């Protein structure tokens, strides 16, 4: 029986000194698979560590955690302290206006949970905080403007009114 027409019955004789290719050890297969798993885990860790955290809606007021009356009293006292320091010359007018603005923004943060001290006037105006935005808008020229500064008592009265009328 012949395999093909061109076969003439000759073949390479098996040389006893000739060995076929060696097979890979199963250990190398497992080492390669383990290396692939380690690379995949590394990518997963890097992606998880550099991922931006989910935005949490922070404009909702935590229920039952703030005593608004106590906060109002504390911030009204602090505004009066800044006004008194400015009147006695301990604090200059520009610093007093900036501190009153910061106190009002901090009050808003403590009452609502909104990070108002880090917001610009435009951010406050877009947020549903009209009373705070209006007073901060009044304080901006006094805190940052080059012109003559309004009286600290006027700015303190505006901030005090916003705190007192907060609901």
PLY file of the C-alpha trace (Angstrom):
ply
format ascii 1.0
element vertex 167
property float x
property float y
property float z
element edge 166
property int vertex1
property int vertex2
end_header
0.00 0.00 0.00
1.34 3.36 -1.04
0.64 6.76 0.43
1.38 8.81 -2.66
2.69 8.35 -6.17
5.91 10.10 -5.39
6.80 7.94 -2.45
9.55 5.51 -3.33
9.65 3.57 -0.13
12.52 5.47 1.34
12.37 7.28 4.64
14.67 8.80 7.16
15.77 6.08 9.43
15.24 6.71 13.12
18.62 7.57 14.47
18.94 6.37 18.06
20.90 9.57 18.91
18.06 11.81 17.66
15.54 13.04 20.24
12.32 14.85 19.50
11.64 18.33 20.94
11.25 18.51 24.68
7.81 19.38 26.03
7.28 22.39 28.29
6.98 21.65 31.96
3.46 22.28 33.34
5.10 24.66 35.82
5.87 27.13 33.01
2.25 27.12 31.89
1.09 27.91 35.41
3.78 30.57 35.82
2.62 32.29 32.61
-1.03 32.13 33.66
-0.13 33.53 37.08
1.79 36.38 35.48
-1.22 37.25 33.32
-3.46 37.25 36.39
-1.02 39.53 38.25
-0.94 42.00 35.34
-4.76 42.01 35.19
-4.96 42.63 38.95
-2.42 45.44 38.69
-4.53 47.15 36.00
-7.64 46.74 38.12
-5.94 48.29 41.17
-4.55 51.20 39.17
-7.91 51.93 37.55
-9.76 51.68 40.86
-7.26 53.92 42.66
-7.26 56.66 40.03
-10.98 56.69 39.36
-12.85 59.84 40.30
-15.15 59.35 43.26
-18.84 59.56 42.61
-20.31 62.97 43.15
-22.47 62.98 46.24
-25.33 65.39 46.26
-24.18 67.66 49.05
-26.86 70.32 48.83
-29.28 68.29 50.91
-29.40 69.21 54.56
-28.74 66.28 56.89
-31.91 65.75 58.88
-31.70 66.40 62.58
-27.98 67.15 62.72
-28.06 70.95 62.93
-29.53 73.17 65.59
-30.21 76.26 63.48
-31.04 78.47 66.46
-27.72 77.69 68.15
-25.83 78.22 64.89
-27.55 81.56 64.34
-26.62 82.70 67.83
-22.99 81.62 67.43
-22.55 83.25 64.02
-24.31 86.47 65.06
-21.85 86.71 67.96
-18.88 86.11 65.66
-20.10 88.78 63.20
-20.44 91.22 66.13
-16.91 90.33 67.27
-15.49 91.13 63.82
-17.41 94.41 63.73
-16.10 95.33 67.19
-12.51 94.45 66.20
-12.78 96.64 63.11
-14.22 99.53 65.11
-11.41 99.32 67.67
-8.70 99.12 65.00
-7.59 95.56 65.80
-8.64 94.50 62.30
-8.54 96.65 59.16
-11.71 97.22 57.14
-10.80 94.97 54.19
-9.95 92.05 56.48
-13.18 92.63 58.39
-15.23 92.49 55.17
-13.47 89.31 54.09
-14.04 87.73 57.50
-17.73 88.68 57.48
-18.07 87.10 54.04
-16.34 83.95 55.28
-18.55 83.82 58.38
-21.71 84.09 56.28
-20.49 81.37 53.91
-19.51 79.15 56.84
-22.95 79.64 58.36
-24.54 78.53 55.08
-22.27 75.45 55.02
-23.09 74.53 58.61
-26.84 74.93 58.11
-27.26 73.40 54.64
-24.20 71.25 54.04
-23.39 73.20 50.85
-19.67 74.00 50.69
-20.29 77.75 50.37
-16.84 78.92 51.60
-15.31 77.43 48.44
-17.93 78.83 46.07
-17.63 82.04 44.09
-20.37 84.63 44.06
-21.51 83.29 40.66
-21.70 79.75 42.09
-23.80 80.98 45.01
-26.09 82.88 42.65
-26.67 79.71 40.57
-27.32 77.68 43.71
-30.69 78.03 45.45
-29.22 80.32 48.14
-30.52 83.77 47.16
-30.12 85.45 50.56
-26.51 84.40 50.92
-25.70 85.27 47.30
-27.15 88.76 47.69
-25.12 89.57 50.81
-21.92 88.05 49.40
-22.50 90.18 46.30
-22.66 93.27 48.53
-19.45 92.22 50.31
-17.42 91.52 47.15
-16.51 95.16 46.35
-15.58 95.77 49.99
-13.51 92.61 50.23
-11.78 92.72 46.86
-12.50 96.02 45.10
-9.98 98.83 44.68
-12.41 101.62 45.51
-13.27 103.16 48.86
-14.55 100.64 51.36
-18.04 100.87 52.81
-18.43 100.94 56.56
-17.90 97.58 58.24
-21.04 98.23 60.31
-23.16 98.29 57.12
-21.70 95.02 55.86
-22.05 93.42 59.29
-25.68 94.53 59.46
-26.38 92.93 56.05
-24.75 89.66 57.10
-26.50 89.75 60.46
-29.86 90.25 58.74
-29.24 87.30 56.39
-28.36 85.06 59.35
-31.34 86.19 61.41
-33.81 85.68 58.56
-32.47 82.25 57.58
-35.11 79.56 57.71
0 1
1 2
2 3
3 4
4 5
5 6
6 7
7 8
8 9
9 10
10 11
11 12
12 13
13 14
14 15
15 16
16 17
17 18
18 19
19 20
20 21
21 22
22 23
23 24
24 25
25 26
26 27
27 28
28 29
29 30
30 31
31 32
32 33
33 34
34 35
35 36
36 37
37 38
38 39
39 40
40 41
41 42
42 43
43 44
44 45
45 46
46 47
47 48
48 49
49 50
50 51
51 52
52 53
53 54
54 55
55 56
56 57
57 58
58 59
59 60
60 61
61 62
62 63
63 64
64 65
65 66
66 67
67 68
68 69
69 70
70 71
71 72
72 73
73 74
74 75
75 76
76 77
77 78
78 79
79 80
80 81
81 82
82 83
83 84
84 85
85 86
86 87
87 88
88 89
89 90
90 91
91 92
92 93
93 94
94 95
95 96
96 97
97 98
98 99
99 100
100 101
101 102
102 103
103 104
104 105
105 106
106 107
107 108
108 109
109 110
110 111
111 112
112 113
113 114
114 115
115 116
116 117
117 118
118 119
119 120
120 121
121 122
122 123
123 124
124 125
125 126
126 127
127 128
128 129
129 130
130 131
131 132
132 133
133 134
134 135
135 136
136 137
137 138
138 139
139 140
140 141
141 142
142 143
143 144
144 145
145 146
146 147
147 148
148 149
149 150
150 151
151 152
152 153
153 154
154 155
155 156
156 157
157 158
158 159
159 160
160 161
161 162
162 163
163 164
164 165
165 166
